[in-house]
């Protein structure tokens, strides 16, 4: 039957309800009820029917006056006055000029924030269609329908189309058909469009009005209503027959809607026929067909058929289902408490999938990702555990693991993520660098440093090429959390890895953090380790150490540091010679003066003069007065003559009286 209908060009007359309606006379708006626009009945019903008094014919001047009032009211946006003038014209069985009439309906339609005005627009348009439809512009009608779409007013839209058909006001279908379909679909009343579809088909064939022919979108919308909402085989096949009559070729969606209905009804032979017909029409991709079949089978709880469709699609190479389909699958299996069957399905799908398939297109990824997105993370774990329990641990693909890892990362369950990564690595699978980076960043944000180190170690062992991003993430996170001891341990572990770019700045960060926290011995050891590994200290390295030593009043350590720096700035080899800057000179001078090492202080002064570095003497005068104000030269001369000479030299340089 279906094959014959789709491939033949038979004619079958479809009767619209209006063609068989009783010819009884009805008032203009007997079908217009407030409930068309609102779920709550209201007392106000727009009516253009004249009051119960004898109508009078307007004189030319009277009509002109009312039209002038109407025009002025529209110009000034006085809707009530415009409506009053229009009703006065209608009461006298008259209509305004065509441009003015269309302006009124357009104005009322565009005031879509007010249902009351939209009712008036509908009432006036319907009145014009009954009295003199030639006065109504197509654009005006479309504006009204657009407003009805915004208001989700399906019943008035259908009533307007019924009025058009009843009064043989035939507007080309392609102008309004899509709008009415959208209105019906968005309001959940797509089945109501079916009568409009049938009458349009009749007009296009029986009355030879080709411009009233529904397009493919309208045919599919009607079929969708029959299959998805009404679930009626007879109506669905009637639509298919109408498509054959009007000469509209089906597409993948056409077959998809039928597949849903046939699956819903358990008609597997008809489904096989659909697949054969699709081949005949040249449709190679059957993804839409299979997706709809899955929806139908899920609806009736036939999960075995769901699995069969998925595996069958894999054999044909058409398994690229969307997230919506996978969500339906997951809901169906979970509601039926069939986690074990879901695990089996993934396992069987993995055996059929190509090794080159993208991970995010695999059945395993789709199912587990749907579990996570639907809030069934616990079920995702259960599926994974069931696969392993079935003895399939070695064949669990990355597609199964990745959604769970992403969920862990998003929820900052970093310990669980790290454990899962360990399992993944032990199974021989390798994660992308991006996954490691995301998990390490989540671990650092969560202050789970142990997980971050473990993940980075796993990353190195997996021979990942790009380690720079995660290395910087860990170092920055530890610095922000003031954990220099972990920074030092981490750096010591990775320093010899050629894939990690360690530089002096990293060592400086650790030294600075140690000094800032008063852990001067740790800072000193880090400095020695830095030098031992042949990383060149720079001025920032020395500044951090000097400031740390000054804070701890370890001035002798500053002296030792100066002796080291002095050797570098005095190096004969110009390429190896270090240079002082103002900041370093200032730091050394201040610390050495505070510590009473005037000989070394004058060495700094001498070097600053050689390098033409400006020195503010006042700062060091203050340092001297704060620390050595009571120092007496006679006593010093007896104990240490050389130190006395250095002190005198400093005081002379600084401008202090001797």
N, C-alpha and C positions, 0 to 999 in steps of 0.2 A: 504493500500500500504506500509506504513512505517513499520507496524507490520510484514507484510510478508517479507519485505526486511531484517529486523534486525534478524529475527528468522529462515530464510531459508538459504540454501547454493546453490543458483542458480549461474550460470556462465553467465557472460555477457562480451563480448569482448570489450575492450576500445581501440580505435585507436589513436595513437599518430600522431601529425601533420607530423613528418618526414616520416612516413610510406606511406603517401599519397602525399608527395612532388614530384614535377616534377624531373625527373632524369637528368635535364640539368646540365651540368658541370659548376661549379663555381670556381673562383679562391680561393686560400686557405683562404684568409681573407676578402672575400667579405662582411661577416657579422660583421667584426670588424671595428667599426667606433669610432673616438675620443669621440663622445657623450656618448659612453658607460661608459666612465670614468669621464666625465666632462659635466656640463650643458652648458659650453661655447665651441663651436666647435674650434678646433685647427687644424693647417695645418699638423702637424706631425702625420703620421700613421705608426706604426711599420709594416714592411713588410719583409717577408723572401723570397718573390718571386725574383728570380734571375734577374739581369739587362738584358735588351734586347740584348743579345749577345749569341752566341753559347756556351753552357756549355761544360766544359772540364773535363775529368776524371783525378782525382788526382793520382799521383804516391804514392806509399807507404811512401816514404820519405817526400813528400809534406804534406800528411795527418798527418803524425807523427809530422811534424814541426808545423802545425796549432794546433794540439791537445796540443803540448808542450806549445805553446803561450797561448792557452786558459787556461791551468792549471796554468801557472805562473801568468796570469792576475787575475785569481780568488784568488790565494794565496795572491797576493799583493792588492787585492780589487780594481783593475783597471777595472771597469765595462765596460767602453767604449771599451777598447782593447779586453776584453773577448767577447763582443757582435760582434765586428768586425771580430774576428777569427771564431766565430760560423757562421756568415753570409757567410763568405768565404767557409766554409765547405758545407753549405746548397746550395750555388750557384753551387757547383760542385756535387749536388745531393748526398751528403754524410752527415753522422751524426757522432759525436764523440762517443767514447766508453760510455757505459751505466752509469758507476759511474760519469764520467766527465759531461755527459749531465744532469744528475739529480743534480749535484753540481751547474751547471750554473743556472738552473731553480729555485733551492732553494735560491741561492744567489740573483737572481733578485726579488724573492718573498719577501725575508726578508728585502729588501730595500724599505719598504712600505712607507717611507717618500716621495718617488718620484713616482708620478703617471706614469711618463714616463717609469721607470724601471718595474713597475707592468704591463704596457702594453706589454713590451718585454717578461716578464715572461708568460703572457697569450698567446702571439703570438707563442713563442717557444713550449709551452705545446700543444697548438692546432695543431701545425705542426707535432709534434712527434706523437700525437694521430692519425693523418691522415696517416702518413707514416709508422710508426712502433710502435704501442702503447705498445708493450711488453717491450720497453725500458724505459717506464715511471713508476717509483716506486709509489706505493700508497701513501707513506709518502710525496713524493714530491708534489703530487696532493693536499693532505690535507694542506700542508704548503701554497700552492698558494691560496686555498680557505680561509684559516685563514686570509691571508693578504687582500683578497677581502672583508672579513667581516669587518676588521678594516677600510678599505677604503669605506665601504658601497657601494660597486660596485655590485649591484644586476644583472644588465644586462650582464656584462661579465661573472659572475658566471653561469647564466642560459645558456649563449651561450656556455660555456665550457661543461656543462652537455649535451647540445644538440649535441655538437661535439662528445662527448663520445658515446651517443646513436647511432648517425649516422654511426660511424665507429665501432660499436659493441664492444666498449671497456667497459666492464661491471665490474665496481668496486662495491663491496658489498654496498648496500644501507645504512646500519647502519654506514658506515665509513664517508659518505659525506652528507647524507640526512639532518641531524640536522643542519649542517653548512649552507647549502643552505637555509633552512627554516629561520634560524636566520638572514641571509643576507637579504632575501626578507622582513621579518617582520620589521626589523630595518629601511629599506628604504621605508616602506609603500607600497610595491608591492607584498604582499603575494599572490594576485590572480595570479600572473605570475607563481607561483609554481604549479598551478593546472595541467598544461600540463605535467610537470615532474612527478607528482603523478600518472596521468593516464597511462603514458607509463611504469612506474615502475610496476604498477599493471599488465599491459598486459604482460610484460616480465616474471613476477613471475608465471603467470598462463598459458598463451598460449605457452610460450617457456620453461616452467618448470624450470625457474631460481629462485629457492627459495631464494637465497641470495639477490635478487633484490626486495624482498617484503617490501613495506613500513611498518613502525611500527605504533603504535597507535598515537604517537606524530605527525607523518606526516599526518595521516588520519585526526586528529583534526585540524591541520594547514590548510589543504585543506578545511575542513568544515567551519572553521573560515572565510576563504576567501570568500566562497560561501555565508555565512550567514551575516557576518559583513560588507564586502566590496562590494560584487556583489549583495547581497540581492536577490539571485536567487534560487527559490524553486526547479527548475529542476536540477540545478547543485548540490545543496545540497543533494537531494535525490539520484543523481547519485553517489556521494561520499559514501553515506550510503550503496548503493547497492554494490559498489566496496569493501567496508569493509566486507560485507557478503561473497563476492566471495573469497577474499584472507584469510578469516577466522580471522579477527581482531575484538575482542570483544570491544564494546563501553565502555566508562567510564562516569563519571558525566559531564565532560566537553563536551563530544559528545552531550549529551542531552541538555546541557546548550546552545550551539550554535544554535541548532534547536529551542529551546524555544524562543530565541531572535528573530529569523526570523519569527516564527509563531505569536509571539506577535506583531511584526512589521507589519505583514500582517493581523492581526485581526483574526487568525485562532484558535479560542478558543477550538474547538472540537479536533483539532490535539494536542493542549497543554494537554488536558485531557488524550489523548491517550499516550502522552509522560510520564505522571505521572504513568499511569498504567504499561507501559513498564518498567519504572525504578523499580517498585515494583517487576516485574517479573525477573529482572536481579539482584535483591537483594540489590539495593541501597537504604538504609534507609534515608540517609541525602540528602535532596533536596535543600540545601542552594544555590548551584551553579545554579540549575534549576530556582529557584525563582529570584535570582539576575539577571539572563539574561532576564527573563520575564519582570522584572521591567525596565531594560534598554530599551527593545523593546517598552514597553508601554509609557515610558517617551519620547522616540524618536518621537512617533506619537501624543503625548499630551493627551493620554488616562489616565488621573489621577485617575479616578474612578477605573479603573482596577488595577492601581498601589496600591491603598489603599486595594482593594480586595485581591491582592496577599499577601500583608503584613499581613493582618488579617487572611487569610487562612493559612499562614505559622505558625502563632502563635498557631493556633488550632492544627497543626501537630507537634509543638515543634521544628521547624527548623528555627526559626527566629534568626539567628546570623550573620546578614549581616555585611560586611566590611565597612570601611569608604568611599571607592570609591562608593559603592552602595548608601549610605546615601547622599553623595554629589550629585549624579545624581538625587535622589528624591527631594532634596532641590532645586536644579537648576530648575527642571521641575515645581514645585509648585510656586516658586517665579517668574519665567518668565511668568507664567500664572496668576500672581497676585492672588494666591489662598492661602493666609495666613490663612484664616478662615478654609479652608479644611484641611490644615496641622495641625492646632490645634485640629480639630475634630479627625483626624487620630491618634494623640498621645493619646487623651482621650480614644478612643475606644481600642487602643492597650494596655493601662494600665489596662483596665478592664479584658483583656484576659491573661495578663502576670502573671506568678507565683510570689507570694510574696517573694519567695526565690531567684529570679533572681538577678544576679549581676547588680549593678546600671549601670555600663558602657556597659552592653549588652542590655539594654532596648532600645526600639524604641525611646522613648522620648530623651534619652541621645544621641543616634545616630543622630537624626535629629537636635537637638539644637547644638550639637557639630559640625556638618557639617556646620550649619549656621555661627558659630563663625569662623571656619577654612577657610571658603570661603570669609570671610570679611563682612558677613551679620549680624553683631551683632545687628543692629537695627531691623532686621527682627526677630531675636531670641526673642527680647523684645516684639515685636508685637505678636508673637505666644503665649508667656506667658500671655500677657494681654488679648488676645482673649480667652484663656482657662479660665481665671478668669471671663471674661465677660459672658462666657457661663454657669457660675455658677458652675465651677469645681475647684474652688480654693482649696477646701479641698482635692481634689484628685490629685492635681499636684504633681507628684513624684519628688524625689530628682534628678533623671536623667535629668529632665528639668532644674533644677536650677544650677546644678554643672558646666556645660560648661560656663554659663553666669558668675558665680562667678570666675571661672578660668580666663575668659577674663578680668573681672574687675581687678583681681589681677595683671595680666600681663600688663595691661594698667595703673595701679596705680589709678584707679577710686575707691578709697577706701571709699569715702562717699556713693557712690551708692551701693557698695558691702555691707556696713554696714546696709543700709536700707533694702536690699534684705535679709540679714541674719535675721533681725528682723521679716520680713514677713514669712520667713521659720520657725522660731521658733514659731511664733504665730499660724502657721498651724499645729503644733504638730510634725513636722519632726525634726530630730536631725542630725546635721552635724558631720563628723568625726573630731577628734582632728587635723589631718593633714591639713584639710581645714582651720580651725581656725588659726593654726600656720602660714600658708602661707599668709592669709589675714592680720593678725597682723603684720607680717614682712613687707608686702607691705605698710601698714599704717605707720609704723615707718620710713621706707625708704622715704616715701612721707611726713614725718613730720606731719602727720595727727594724732595727739595724741588723740584727742577726739574719733576718730573712733577706735583706738587701745584700749582705755579704755572701750568703749562700747562693742566691740567684746569680750574682756576678761571677762567683766561682764556677757555677754550672755553665754559665755563658762562655767562660774562658775554655772550659773543658770541652764544650761543644764546638770549639774552634771557630767561634763567631769572629768575623773580620773586624767589624766596627764596634769597638768597646768604648770609644771616646765619650759618647753621649751619657751612658750609664755611669762611667767613671766620674764625670763632672757632676752628675746628679748626686752621687754618694758624697763626694768631697764637699760640695756646696751645702748639702743637708747636714752633714756633721759639723761644718763650720757654724752654720746658723744655730745649731743646737748646742754649741760650745762643748764639743767632744773631741778635743785635740788628741787625746790618747788613742781614740779609735781611728782618727785620721792617720796618725803615725803608724799604727799597726797595719791599716789597710794599704797605705803607701808602701810600706816595707814589703808587703806581700806581692804587689803588682809592679814594683819599680823595674824589674828586669824583663817584664813582658813587652816585647817590641810593639805590640798593638796598642799599648797605653802610652799616651804622650805626657810624660811627667816632665815638669820644668821647675825652674827655681821658684816661680810664683807659688806652686803647691807647697814646697818646703817652707816658704815664708809665711804662708797662711797658718801652718801648724805652729811654727815658732811664735808668731804673733799671738795666737790663741793661748799657748802655754804661758807666755809672758803676761798676757792680760789677766789670766786667772791666778797669777803668782806662782806658777809651777816652774821656777827658774831652772832647776836642775834638769827637768824634762826638756825645757827649751834648749839648754846647753847640749844635752845629748843628741837632740834632733839636729842641732847645728853641726855637731861633729859627724853625725851620720851623713848629712848632706854633703859635707866636704869630702868625706871618705869615698862617697859614690861619685865624686867628681862633678857635682853640680855647683856652679859658681855662685857664691853669695854675692848679693848686690847691696846697694845702699839701704834698701828697704829691710834687708835681713839684719844689717847692723843697727839700724834705727830701732827695730823691735826689741833687739837684745839690750841695747843701751837703756831704752825707756823701762824695760823690765828690771834691769839691774838697779837703776836709780830708784824705782818704786820700792825695791827690796833693800835699798841702801847697800848694795853689793858693789861698791866703787872699785874695789881691787879687780873685780872681773872686767870692769870697763877698761882699766889700765891694760889688762892682758889683751883685751880685744883691740885696743889702740895699737899695741905693739904688732899685732898681726896685720892690721890695716896699714900701718906705717910702712911695713915691709913691701906691701903691694903698691902703694902710691909712690914708693921710692925705687921701684924696679927699674933696672937699666933697660930692659927690653920694652920698647914703647908699646908693642902689641899686647903685652901681658900687664902693663902698668894700669892700675886702677885710678879713678879720679874721684876727688871729694866734691861734694856740692854744699850749698849753704846749710841745708838741713842737717847733714851729717856733721859738719864742722861745729854747728851750734850745739848739737846733742853731746858731742865729745867734750867740748870746752866746758859746758855747764856741769857735766858729770865729773870731769877730772878736777875742776875747781872745788866742787862740793866735797870730793874725796880727799882734797889736799895734795893732789899729785901735780904740783905746779911745773915741774920739769916737763912732764908729758903735755901739760896744757900749753906750754910755750912751744913745744914741738908742733902742736896743732896750729898755733898762731903762725909759726914760720911757714908751714905748708899752705895755709890759707893765703898768706901774702904772696908766696910763689905762684899760686894759682889765681891770684887776684880775686879772691872771694871776700866780699864785704862782711865785716864782723861788728856787731853792735856791742861795744864795750860795757855799756851801762848794765846789761843783763848779767854780766859776770861780776861786776862790782857788787851787785845785789847778792849774788850767790856767795861771794866771799864774805860780805858783811853778815849774812845770815848764819854762816857756819864757822868762820875763823876770826870773828871780831876780837876775841880775847887772846889771840895768838901773839906772843911777845918774841921779838927778834933776838934779844940777848940769850934767852933760854934756848931758843932754837939753834943759835950759833954754837953753843956749847955741845949740843947733842949731835947735830948734823949740819956741817958747814955747807955741804953741796945743796941740801934742801933749802938752806937759808938763801943761798945765791939765786935759786930758782924762784923763791918767794919774792925776793927783791925785784927780780926781773919782771915778774908778773905784775907786781904793784906799780912798777914804773910804767909798764905797758898799759895797764888799766887806768892809770892816773890816780892811784891811791897814794896818800901821803905815807912816807916811811917813818 
